[in-house]
Amino acid sequence: MAFDDKVDNKAEELGGKAKEGVGKATDDKDLEAEGKADQGSSKLKQAGENIKDAFKS
């Protein structure tokens, strides 16, 4: 996995955690769900990149 991909995925995950936290604090269920979706998307991308890395080795 390229370093910039790792950084982008981690930034997306952290952004999702922030959205989820703000959503919980403000009782905004839509924002909370969007944050969870962002985290899930980021983790899927990371898993895909890890699989690609495994086949490169």
N, CA, C and O of each residue as an XYZ file, in Angstrom:
228
protein
N       0.862     -1.163      0.000
C       0.000      0.000      0.000
C       0.904      1.220      0.000
O       1.848      1.314      0.785
N       0.607      2.132     -0.873
C       1.383      3.362     -0.921
C       1.125      4.183      0.340
O       0.032      4.175      0.906
N       2.151      4.877      0.748
C       2.055      5.663      1.976
C       0.923      6.679      1.900
O       0.191      6.870      2.871
N       0.776      7.338      0.737
C      -0.280      8.350      0.617
C      -1.671      7.734      0.710
O      -2.601      8.379      1.194
N      -1.824      6.478      0.246
C      -3.108      5.793      0.396
C      -3.401      5.521      1.867
O      -4.535      5.673      2.323
N      -2.363      5.116      2.605
C      -2.537      4.864      4.039
C      -2.970      6.138      4.753
O      -3.868      6.115      5.595
N      -2.325      7.243      4.413
C      -2.649      8.526      5.049
C      -4.078      8.937      4.704
O      -4.830      9.366      5.579
N      -4.453      8.808      3.432
C      -5.817      9.171      3.020
C      -6.863      8.325      3.728
O      -7.880      8.841      4.190
N      -6.610      7.019      3.812
C      -7.569      6.132      4.475
C      -7.682      6.438      5.961
O      -8.780      6.439      6.518
N      -6.550      6.698      6.603
C      -6.577      7.014      8.037
C      -7.285      8.342      8.274
O      -8.031      8.483      9.243
N      -7.055      9.322      7.389
C      -7.721     10.615      7.526
C      -9.235     10.459      7.377
O     -10.007     11.085      8.103
N      -9.647      9.619      6.429
C     -11.078      9.378      6.245
C     -11.669      8.697      7.475
O     -12.773      9.028      7.908
N     -10.928      7.744      8.033
C     -11.406      7.054      9.237
C     -11.539      8.022     10.410
O     -12.538      8.005     11.129
N     -10.527      8.864     10.597
C     -10.577      9.828     11.705
C     -11.681     10.856     11.496
O     -12.342     11.266     12.450
N     -11.878     11.270     10.250
C     -12.979     12.188      9.953
C     -14.323     11.553     10.273
O     -15.227     12.213     10.784
N     -14.446     10.276      9.970
C     -15.680      9.550     10.288
C     -15.906      9.463     11.778
O     -17.034      9.605     12.250
N     -14.823      9.228     12.531
C     -14.957      9.169     13.994
C     -15.384     10.529     14.540
O     -16.191     10.608     15.467
N     -14.841     11.593     13.963
C     -15.210     12.937     14.412
C     -16.687     13.214     14.116
O     -17.414     13.733     14.962
N     -17.117     12.858     12.900
C     -18.530     13.056     12.542
C     -19.436     12.264     13.479
O     -20.459     12.765     13.945
N     -19.046     11.026     13.745
C     -19.854     10.190     14.637
C     -19.937     10.820     16.028
O     -21.007     10.857     16.635
N     -18.807     11.313     16.525
C     -18.787     11.932     17.848
C     -19.641     13.186     17.914
O     -20.372     13.392     18.883
N     -19.553     14.022     16.892
C     -20.372     15.241     16.854
C     -21.844     14.864     16.746
O     -22.698     15.479     17.384
N     -22.135     13.849     15.933
C     -23.517     13.391     15.789
C     -24.097     12.901     17.105
O     -25.252     13.183     17.425
N     -23.290     12.163     17.871
C     -23.748     11.685     19.181
C     -23.948     12.850     20.143
O     -24.932     12.901     20.881
N     -22.996     13.788     20.126
C     -23.065     14.913     21.059
C     -24.258     15.821     20.774
O     -24.853     16.383     21.695
N     -24.602     15.960     19.503
C     -25.699     16.855     19.134
C     -27.005     16.110     18.887
O     -28.009     16.711     18.505
N     -26.984     14.795     19.109
C     -28.153     13.939     18.885
C     -28.625     14.011     17.432
O     -29.823     13.992     17.151
N     -27.650     14.095     16.510
C     -27.925     14.130     15.074
C     -27.646     12.732     14.512
O     -26.503     12.391     14.206
N     -28.689     11.945     14.383
C     -28.554     10.554     13.958
C     -28.006     10.442     12.533
O     -27.269      9.505     12.225
N     -28.363     11.394     11.662
C     -27.863     11.352     10.288
C     -26.355     11.558     10.243
O     -25.654     10.840      9.529
N     -25.852     12.523     10.990
C     -24.421     12.790     11.021
C     -23.671     11.614     11.653
O     -22.586     11.243     11.205
N     -24.255     11.047     12.680
C     -23.648      9.883     13.331
C     -23.547      8.712     12.346
O     -22.517      8.042     12.274
N     -24.616      8.476     11.597
C     -24.621      7.391     10.614
C     -23.624      7.669      9.491
O     -22.955      6.752      9.013
N     -23.524      8.918      9.072
C     -22.570      9.282      8.027
C     -21.136      9.027      8.506
O     -20.294      8.554      7.742
N     -20.871      9.341      9.755
C     -19.551      9.091     10.324
C     -19.220      7.617     10.360
O     -18.099      7.220     10.043
N     -20.191      6.802     10.745
C     -19.973      5.348     10.771
C     -19.752      4.816      9.359
O     -18.927      3.926      9.153
N     -20.474      5.350      8.398
C     -20.304      4.928      7.008
C     -18.916      5.300      6.491
O     -18.284      4.512      5.788
N     -18.444      6.488      6.833
C     -17.102      6.908      6.426
C     -16.043      5.977      7.001
O     -15.084      5.618      6.319
N     -16.222      5.593      8.251
C     -15.269      4.681      8.891
C     -15.284      3.314      8.205
O     -14.236      2.717      7.961
N     -16.467      2.841      7.904
C     -16.589      1.541      7.235
C     -15.955      1.552      5.858
O     -15.273      0.604      5.470
N     -16.183      2.623      5.127
C     -15.596      2.774      3.802
C     -14.080      2.784      3.883
O     -13.404      2.142      3.080
N     -13.559      3.500      4.836
C     -12.112      3.583      5.012
C     -11.517      2.223      5.341
O     -10.466      1.857      4.816
N     -12.179      1.483      6.199
C     -11.662      0.168      6.590
C     -11.708     -0.818      5.424
O     -10.828     -1.669      5.298
N     -12.727     -0.709      4.573
C     -12.784     -1.562      3.390
C     -11.641     -1.245      2.437
O     -11.026     -2.150      1.874
N     -11.360      0.033      2.258
C     -10.251      0.434      1.390
C      -8.930     -0.082      1.942
O      -8.083     -0.565      1.192
N      -8.757      0.021      3.251
C      -7.530     -0.461      3.872
C      -7.388     -1.974      3.675
O      -6.293     -2.459      3.391
N      -8.471     -2.709      3.820
C      -8.439     -4.160      3.635
C      -8.073     -4.501      2.196
O      -7.278     -5.410      1.956
N      -8.641     -3.784      1.247
C      -8.318     -4.012     -0.161
C      -6.855     -3.751     -0.452
O      -6.217     -4.514     -1.178
N      -6.327     -2.695      0.100
C      -4.912     -2.376     -0.092
C      -4.021     -3.435      0.557
O      -2.972     -3.781      0.013
N      -4.432     -3.948      1.711
C      -3.646     -5.005      2.377
C      -3.618     -6.282      1.542
O      -2.600     -6.972      1.489
N      -4.720     -6.589      0.901
C      -4.779     -7.771      0.028
C      -3.838     -7.588     -1.163
O      -3.109     -8.506     -1.539
N      -3.865     -6.391     -1.751
C      -2.952     -6.115     -2.869
C      -1.504     -6.248     -2.412
O      -0.673     -6.808     -3.127
N      -1.206     -5.736     -1.230
C       0.159     -5.832     -0.700
C       0.583     -7.278     -0.493
O       1.740     -7.623     -0.734
N      -0.332     -8.119     -0.052
C      -0.014     -9.514      0.202
C       0.365    -10.233     -1.100
O       1.239    -11.100     -1.096
N      -0.279     -9.880     -2.197
C       0.020    -10.523     -3.462
C       1.288     -9.973     -4.112
O       1.886    -10.632     -4.962
N       1.697     -8.775     -3.717
C       2.931     -8.198     -4.249
C       4.154     -8.856     -3.618
O       5.221     -8.907     -4.231
N       4.002     -9.354     -2.405
C       5.149     -9.921     -1.678
C       5.531    -11.282     -2.174
O       6.474    -11.884     -1.661
